[in-house]
Amino acid sequence: MAQALGFDFGTTNTVLAMADGGATRSMAFTSTEGTADSMRTALSFMKDAQLGASALKVEAGHAAIRQFIDNPGECRFLQSIKTFAASALFQGTLIFAKRHNFEDLMEIFVRRLRNYAGDHWPSDVSRIVTGRPVHFAGASPDPALATERYNEALSRFGFPEIHYVYEPVAAAFYFAQNLKQDATVLVADFGGGTTDYSLIRFETVAGRLTATPIGHSGVGVAGDHFDYRMIDNIVAPLIGKGSHFKSFDKILEVPSNYYSSFGRWNQLSIFKTTREFEDLKKLVRTSLEPEKLEIFIDLIDHDEGYPLYQAVSATKMALSAAEEAPFDFAPLGRSGHRSIKRSDFEGWIADDLARIEGALDDVLDKTETKPSEIDKVFLTGGTSFVPAVRRIFTERFERDRIESGGELLSIAHGLALIGERDDIAQWTVQ
């Protein structure tokens, strides 16, 4: 039986799991920020004189976030690396004058995880089984390009075999271990950047679990988009979005592209180094509401991106349990303390919800499957806790058919279990 490593390389978090003899365990990572069984998919790079003139101090996960926060202006920070994988437009990025392509970044990230794992990192892995979304995030994603890049990065570690499995298929396999009878299972996997569906028929034949894939679908919308909607509706108007400035004898709206940086909190720090930021500072003199732009500039100058992300996440989580929740972000002053209604939040994400539901319609329509023909629905991923997302399923399926669990770990453990099987080809993406 192969000793397999399951690699859930997520947009937001990354988890690795080992399988050996049908049992799985999560790999533990110990960094300067403590020990955890998942790591934020993030990297930070900073010059360190103790390492030499050309060497960089590289951290991953929460240690990368800490290095970025503690060294504003001195640290290059990257997160959501996975979103670049399928983009032909992404040809690399400069980090302290050295170009790194996607394969380099993925390799560096995995090497840091191996370092954090220490003696827990296995030396005799037969297979690494990597999850991939049904549809990658981004405009015009190229899955073949993403696979090529994954292969290049992972081959640098000398794994004997590299396999790929759809992330919802891995989650389904993990869930199916507890099935008491044959079942048609729909898995909805809500990640940071994508929502994926997989419809699978599980049966036990001669005491062995078998699966027949029925269909897949997905869409590049998930939890990160919900965060952006909150920032765009709560924060952006307070710092000048929609306001105007005077240009000679014309009244013009402040360019909305200044606010696109709020899609990813770390982009506020990157925005600080751009010409756009210099242009924004010049607009203060002619703005009809200069105090708003001054707050915007202060947020960027003081690297308030991560505290903003934390405030938004806290409010979003609270709204999963309450009809109304506080939003607290002190750098905005009195305006940064307000109550947010769940109904307003659901209105902001209505278009995203429609696309998520459209992908569900797609897999059911393509496979000609009626909701009544599905025995179990398994929801995984943190966004599955959002009530408006859960309603998509409770309105179609009886509640006793809907289950959830293992929101962070199910994919990695499912990948590892699949990696042990001698019929692995049945489960992998060719």
C-alpha positions in Angstrom: 0.0 0.0 0.0 1.4 3.4 -1.0 2.2 5.9 1.8 0.5 9.0 0.5 0.6 12.7 1.3 -2.5 14.7 0.7 -1.8 18.3 -0.2 -4.8 20.7 0.0 -3.2 23.9 -1.5 -5.9 26.4 -0.8 -6.5 30.0 -1.7 -6.8 30.9 2.0 -5.4 28.0 4.0 -3.2 25.0 3.2 -3.4 21.6 4.9 -1.3 18.5 4.5 -2.3 15.0 5.7 -0.5 11.7 5.8 -2.2 8.3 5.2 -0.8 5.1 6.4 -2.8 1.9 6.5 -6.2 3.6 6.2 -5.5 6.0 9.1 -4.8 9.7 8.5 -3.2 12.5 10.5 -2.8 16.2 9.8 0.8 17.4 9.6 1.7 19.9 12.3 3.7 23.1 11.5 5.7 24.9 14.1 6.8 28.5 13.3 7.5 31.6 15.3 3.7 32.0 15.7 3.2 28.6 17.3 2.0 25.2 16.2 -1.0 24.6 13.9 -2.4 21.9 11.6 -3.2 24.4 8.8 -1.2 27.3 7.4 -2.3 30.5 5.7 -1.3 30.4 2.1 0.9 33.4 2.3 4.6 34.3 2.0 6.7 37.2 3.2 10.2 38.2 2.1 12.5 40.7 3.9 16.1 41.6 3.7 18.2 40.4 6.6 21.8 41.6 7.1 22.6 38.6 9.2 21.9 36.3 6.3 24.1 38.2 3.8 23.6 41.0 1.3 21.6 39.0 -1.2 19.7 36.6 1.2 16.1 37.1 2.3 14.3 36.0 5.4 11.3 34.1 4.1 8.3 33.1 6.2 5.0 31.4 5.4 1.5 31.3 7.0 0.9 33.3 10.1 4.6 33.9 10.6 4.5 35.7 7.2 1.7 37.8 8.3 3.5 38.7 11.5 6.7 39.6 9.6 4.7 41.8 7.3 2.9 43.6 10.1 6.0 44.1 12.2 8.1 45.5 9.3 5.8 47.9 7.4 7.5 49.1 4.2 10.4 46.7 4.5 8.6 43.4 3.7 7.2 42.0 0.5 4.0 40.1 1.2 2.1 37.7 -1.1 -1.1 35.8 -0.3 -3.7 33.8 -2.3 -0.9 32.5 -4.4 -3.2 29.9 -5.9 -5.2 32.5 -7.7 -2.2 33.0 -10.1 -1.9 29.3 -11.0 -4.2 29.2 -14.1 -3.5 32.7 -15.3 -1.4 33.0 -18.5 -1.2 36.8 -17.7 0.8 36.0 -14.6 4.4 35.6 -15.8 6.1 36.3 -12.5 6.6 39.0 -9.9 9.7 40.9 -8.8 10.8 40.4 -5.2 13.7 42.6 -4.2 14.7 42.8 -7.9 14.6 39.1 -8.5 11.9 37.6 -10.7 9.9 34.7 -9.3 7.4 32.8 -11.4 4.4 30.8 -10.0 6.5 27.6 -9.8 9.1 29.4 -7.7 6.5 30.8 -5.3 4.8 27.4 -4.8 8.2 25.7 -4.2 9.2 28.3 -1.7 5.9 27.9 0.2 6.2 24.1 0.3 9.8 24.3 1.4 8.8 26.6 4.3 6.1 24.1 5.3 8.6 21.3 5.2 10.9 23.3 7.4 8.1 24.1 9.9 7.1 20.4 9.9 10.6 19.3 11.0 10.8 15.7 11.8 7.1 15.2 11.1 7.8 15.6 7.3 7.9 12.1 5.9 11.0 10.9 4.1 9.5 8.0 2.2 6.3 9.3 0.6 5.3 7.1 -2.4 2.7 9.6 -3.7 1.6 13.2 -3.3 -2.0 13.7 -4.2 -2.9 17.4 -4.7 -6.3 18.9 -4.8 -7.4 21.2 -7.6 -10.7 23.1 -8.0 -13.1 22.1 -10.7 -12.8 25.7 -12.1 -9.8 27.8 -11.2 -10.4 31.4 -10.1 -9.6 34.4 -12.4 -10.5 35.5 -15.9 -10.1 32.9 -18.6 -8.3 30.4 -16.3 -6.2 27.7 -18.0 -6.3 24.4 -16.0 -3.7 22.8 -18.2 -1.3 25.6 -17.4 -2.1 25.3 -13.7 -1.3 21.6 -13.8 1.9 22.2 -15.6 3.0 24.8 -13.0 2.0 22.5 -10.1 4.0 19.6 -11.7 7.1 21.8 -12.1 7.0 23.0 -8.6 6.3 19.7 -6.9 8.7 17.7 -9.1 11.5 19.7 -7.4 10.9 17.7 -4.3 11.5 14.3 -5.9 8.1 12.8 -5.2 7.9 9.4 -7.1 4.3 10.1 -8.1 2.2 13.2 -8.4 -1.6 13.0 -8.8 -4.4 15.5 -8.9 -8.0 15.0 -7.6 -10.8 17.5 -7.7 -11.2 19.1 -4.3 -14.9 18.2 -3.8 -14.1 14.6 -4.8 -11.6 14.4 -2.0 -14.0 15.9 0.4 -16.7 13.4 -0.8 -14.3 10.5 -0.2 -13.5 11.7 3.3 -17.3 12.0 4.0 -18.1 8.7 2.4 -16.0 6.7 5.0 -19.0 7.2 7.3 -21.8 6.1 4.9 -23.9 3.3 6.1 -25.3 2.4 2.7 -24.8 3.1 -1.0 -25.6 6.7 -1.8 -25.6 9.4 -4.4 -23.7 12.3 -2.8 -23.4 16.0 -3.7 -20.5 17.8 -2.3 -20.3 21.6 -2.2 -16.8 22.9 -1.4 -16.6 26.6 -0.5 -13.0 27.8 -0.6 -11.5 31.2 -0.4 -11.5 31.8 -4.2 -13.8 29.1 -5.7 -17.0 27.2 -5.1 -17.0 23.6 -6.5 -19.6 20.9 -6.8 -19.1 17.2 -7.3 -21.9 14.6 -7.7 -20.7 11.0 -7.0 -22.3 7.6 -6.6 -20.7 5.7 -3.8 -21.2 1.9 -3.6 -19.6 -0.9 -1.6 -18.7 -3.9 -3.7 -17.1 -6.9 -2.0 -16.4 -4.8 1.0 -14.6 -2.1 -0.9 -15.8 1.4 -1.5 -16.2 2.3 -5.1 -17.3 5.6 -6.7 -18.8 6.6 -10.0 -18.4 10.3 -10.9 -21.6 11.7 -12.2 -20.7 15.3 -12.8 -18.8 18.4 -11.7 -19.2 22.2 -11.8 -17.8 25.2 -10.2 -17.4 29.0 -10.2 -14.7 31.5 -9.2 -16.7 33.0 -6.4 -16.4 32.2 -2.6 -15.6 33.7 0.7 -13.1 36.3 -0.4 -15.7 37.9 -2.6 -18.0 38.2 0.4 -15.3 40.1 2.3 -14.8 42.4 -0.6 -18.5 43.2 -0.8 -18.5 44.2 2.9 -15.5 46.4 2.5 -16.9 48.0 -0.6 -20.2 48.8 1.1 -19.1 49.6 4.6 -15.7 51.2 4.3 -15.1 52.4 0.8 -17.8 55.2 0.9 -16.2 56.5 4.2 -12.9 57.0 2.5 -14.0 58.7 -0.7 -15.5 56.2 -3.0 -18.3 58.0 -4.9 -17.0 61.4 -3.9 -16.0 64.1 -6.3 -13.2 66.5 -7.1 -12.8 69.6 -9.2 -10.8 69.6 -12.3 -10.7 73.1 -13.9 -14.4 73.8 -14.5 -15.6 70.2 -14.2 -16.8 68.1 -11.3 -15.5 64.5 -11.6 -15.9 61.4 -9.6 -12.8 60.0 -7.7 -11.6 57.1 -9.9 -13.0 53.8 -8.5 -9.9 51.9 -9.4 -8.2 53.4 -6.3 -10.5 51.2 -4.2 -9.8 47.9 -6.0 -6.9 47.4 -3.6 -9.5 46.5 -0.9 -10.1 43.2 -2.6 -7.0 41.8 -0.8 -5.9 43.4 2.4 -2.2 43.1 1.7 -2.7 45.2 -1.5 -3.0 48.3 0.6 0.7 48.0 1.4 1.5 47.4 -2.3 -0.7 50.4 -3.3 1.5 52.6 -1.2 4.4 52.2 -3.6 2.5 53.0 -6.8 2.0 56.1 -8.9 -1.8 55.8 -8.3 -1.1 56.5 -4.6 0.8 59.6 -5.4 -2.1 60.7 -7.7 -4.6 60.0 -4.9 -2.6 62.3 -2.5 -2.7 65.1 -5.1 -6.5 64.8 -5.3 -6.9 65.9 -1.7 -6.3 69.5 -2.7 -9.2 69.6 -5.2 -11.6 67.1 -3.5 -15.0 68.2 -2.5 -14.7 65.9 0.6 -11.0 66.0 1.4 -11.4 64.6 4.8 -12.5 61.2 3.3 -9.4 60.9 1.1 -7.2 61.9 4.0 -8.6 59.0 6.0 -7.9 56.7 3.0 -4.3 57.9 2.8 -3.8 57.4 6.6 -5.0 53.8 6.3 -2.4 53.1 3.6 0.4 55.0 5.3 -0.2 53.1 8.6 -0.6 49.6 7.0 -4.1 49.1 8.4 -5.0 46.4 5.8 -4.7 43.4 8.1 -6.7 44.9 11.0 -9.4 45.8 8.4 -9.5 42.2 7.2 -9.8 41.0 10.8 -12.7 43.4 11.5 -14.6 42.4 8.4 -14.1 38.7 9.1 -15.3 39.1 12.6 -18.5 40.8 11.5 -19.1 38.2 8.7 -18.7 35.3 11.2 -21.0 37.0 13.7 -23.7 37.5 11.0 -23.8 33.7 10.6 -25.3 33.5 14.1 -27.2 36.8 14.5 -29.5 39.0 12.4 -27.3 42.0 13.3 -23.7 42.3 14.3 -21.2 45.1 15.2 -18.5 46.3 12.8 -15.6 47.9 14.7 -12.6 49.4 13.0 -11.1 52.1 15.1 -8.9 53.8 12.4 -12.1 55.1 10.8 -13.0 57.0 14.0 -16.7 57.3 15.0 -17.8 56.1 11.6 -15.9 52.8 12.2 -18.3 51.7 14.8 -21.7 50.6 13.4 -24.2 47.8 13.3 -24.5 45.7 10.2 -27.8 43.9 9.4 -27.7 40.4 7.9 -30.3 41.5 5.4 -28.0 44.2 4.1 -25.1 41.8 3.9 -27.2 39.4 1.9 -28.2 42.2 -0.5 -24.5 43.0 -1.1 -23.6 39.4 -2.0 -26.8 38.7 -4.0 -25.0 38.6 -7.3 -22.3 36.2 -5.9 -25.0 34.0 -4.4 -26.7 33.9 -7.8 -23.5 32.6 -9.4 -23.0 30.0 -6.7 -26.6 28.8 -7.2 -26.1 28.9 -10.9 -23.2 26.5 -10.7 -25.4 24.1 -8.6 -28.1 24.3 -11.3 -25.4 23.6 -13.9 -24.3 20.3 -12.3 -27.9 19.1 -11.8 -28.9 20.1 -15.3 -25.9 18.6 -17.0 -26.4 15.3 -15.2 -30.2 15.4 -15.4 -30.3 14.8 -11.7 -33.3 15.8 -9.6 -32.8 17.0 -6.0 -34.9 14.1 -4.8 -32.4 11.6 -6.4 -29.6 12.9 -4.1 -29.2 10.9 -0.9 -26.7 13.1 0.9 -25.5 16.7 0.6 -22.1 17.5 2.2 -21.1 21.1 2.7 -17.5 21.9 3.5 -15.6 25.2 3.8 -16.1 28.1 6.1 -18.5 30.0 3.7 -21.0 27.1 4.1 -21.8 28.6 7.5 -23.2 31.8 5.8 -27.0 31.5 6.2 -27.8 32.7 2.7 -25.5 30.1 1.3 -27.0 27.3 3.4 -30.5 28.4 2.3 -29.6 27.5 -1.3 -29.5 23.9 -0.2 -32.2 23.8 2.5 -34.7 25.2 -0.1 -33.9 22.2 -2.4 -33.0 19.3 -0.1 -34.5 18.0 3.2 -32.5 19.1 6.2 -31.8 15.6 7.3 -29.9 15.0 4.0 -27.5 17.9 4.5 -24.4 17.4 6.6 -21.2 19.4 7.2 -18.0 19.0 9.1 -14.2 18.9 8.7 -14.3 22.4 7.1 -10.6 22.8 7.0 -9.3 19.2 7.1 -11.7 17.1 4.9 -10.0 17.7 1.6 -6.5 17.0 2.7 -7.5 13.8 4.5 -9.6 12.7 1.6 -6.7 13.2 -0.8 -4.4 11.2 1.5 -6.9 8.3 1.7 -7.3 8.3 -2.1 -3.5 8.2 -2.4 -3.4 4.8 -0.7 -5.7 3.1 -3.2 -4.5 0.8 -6.0 -7.3 2.2 -8.1 -6.1 5.8 -7.8 -6.6 6.4 -11.5 -10.3 6.1 -11.0 -10.3 9.1 -8.7 -7.7 11.4 -10.4 -8.1 14.2 -12.9 -6.4 13.0 -16.2 
